[in-house]
Amino acid sequence: MERDPVVELRAQWARLRSRARDGPPDRPDRTGLAPGSIYEAVTRQMVQGLVEDVQEIKGRLNGLLFMVAGAIVLDLAIRLGAGQG
């Protein structure tokens, strides 16, 4: 008794889909953070570099704003002190 090729093809397709959905047997955890390809690894390195650059700029901007605020407070203190003396 021969099987219908269409039925066999559909069965194979269903097995492939379930295998793709369930993930490969050697990697049960599909939420891993390991890069899946060279492109993903390079992209991740580039994004990490951008994150470091943005953090550095953010730190410098915070320092600049703190310096400006300090200069304003110092200017006000000098003006108030000069007005009383």
Secondary structure by P-SEA (a helix, b strand, c coil): ccccaaaaaaaaaaaaaaaaaacccccccccccccccaaaaaaaaaaaaaaaaaaaaaaaaaaaaaaaaaaaaaaaaaaaaaaac
